[in-house]
Amino acid sequence: MGKTNIQKQKSGIMLHYFVVLALTVFGIILTKSESLTWPIIGISLSSVIAIWTYLKVYANKGLWKQAHTRKNLLSGLQQQQVDLAVSKAYQIFTMIILGTAIAAILIFRSRIAVGPIEVVFFLYFAHILPASILGWHGQDFTQND
């Protein structure tokens, strides 16, 4: 994969995370706001962009499929790549969860208020992170389909 393609893939991954985070923030605002108009517009736009970036970056490049394929269906090199991505994803996810929990404790004085929107975000984040790591390192599995 050429350098410009890797840069495009990295930009797509960053855009996807930004939009999913925006979607989460708009969802939280919707639950706490009296006005429904702006949060619903934000959720609608974020949803469309999140689906588009997911299809463009993860589905079309085969990253999601690769990160979620059974090991016995992968070559030795692919197994190593996925294992490394999952290991890195676990480390990153753990640091983010712990950092978020510590920040919440410090900000809200021992009251960690995690709602269903945050839980869905963290679950999605945990599932997409290994594919993001594969994509970040320039992996493209479209030729294996």
N, C-alpha and C positions, 0 to 999 in steps of 0.2 A: 504494500500500500504506500503510495507516494506521500511526501511530507504535507502537501496541501490537503490531501484526503484525510490524513490523520488530524490535521488542524480543524478541518470541517467536522470530523467525528467528535473531537474534543469540544468544539463549540456547541454541537448538537447536544452532547451529554450535559454540559453546563446549562444550556437553555432549558433542557428538560427538568433538571433539578430546580432551577429558578422558578419555572412555571408550576411545578408540583408544590413547591413551598408557597408560592402565591396562592394557589388553589386552597391550600391548608389554611393560610391566614384569612382569606376571604370566608372560608367555612367557619372559622372561629368568630370572625366579626359578625357573620350572619346570626350566630347563636346568641350574641350579646348586644346586637344593635336593634334599635327600634325601626330604623329605616331598612327596607328590604331591597330597594332598587339597586344601589351601588354594589352591595355584596353579591346579588344575583347576577348582575352584569359581569362583575369580576370573576365569579365562579364559571359563568358560561364561556367567557373568553379564555380563561385559563384552562378549562376542560378541553376546548377545541384545540388549543395549542399543545397541551399535554398529550393528547391522542395523536396529533400530527407528528410531534417530535418522537414519541414512542415508536410509531410505525416507521418513521424515517431512520432513526438511529438504531433501535433495538431489533425490530422485527425484520426489516429489509436487509440488515447486515448479518442476521442470524445470531446475534449476541445473546438474546434471551433464550433461544433454543439451545445454544451451546452451553450456557451456564446452568441449564436445567435438564440436561440430557443425562441418562444413566451412564455411569462410568464404563460399563462393559460395552457400550456402543461407541466409545471414543477411542482414538488412537493413543498411543503412549504419550506423545507430545501434547495432544489436546487434553489428556487427563492431567498432565503436569500444569498446563496453563490454567485450567479450571480450578485445580486444587490450590494453586497460588492465589488466584483471584478470590476464592472463597475464604482462604486464610486471611488475606489482606482486608477483605470486606468485614470479617468478624472483628478484626482489630479496630478498624475504623468505626464500625457500628457501636462497639463496646465503649470506645472513647466518647462518641457523640452522646450516647445514652447517659453515661456517667456524668459527662460535662453538663448536659441538660438538667439532670437531677440535682447536681450540686448547685448550679445557677438558680434553679427553681427554689431550692431550700434557702439559699442566701437571699434571694429577692423576696420570696413570699413567707419568710420566717418559719420554716419547717412544714409549711402546707404545700404539698405537691398536688396540684389540681390538674390531672390529665383526663381529658374528655375523650369521647369516641373518635373525634376528628383527629386528634393527635395520635391515638393508637393506630388508626388506619394509615396515617402518614408513616409512622415508624415501621409498620408491617410492610408497606409497599417499598419503603426505603431499604429494608433488609433484603427483600427479594430482588430488587433491581441493582443493588450495589455490586454483586459479582459480575454481572453483565457489563456494568459501567466500567469496571476495572479492566475487563478484557478489551473493551472498546477504547479505553484511554491509552492502552498500550499498542493500539493499532491493529487489533485483531479484526478480521473480516472473514466470516464463515459462510458467505453466500455460495461459494463454490462447492460446499459440502451438501447442499440441499438436493 
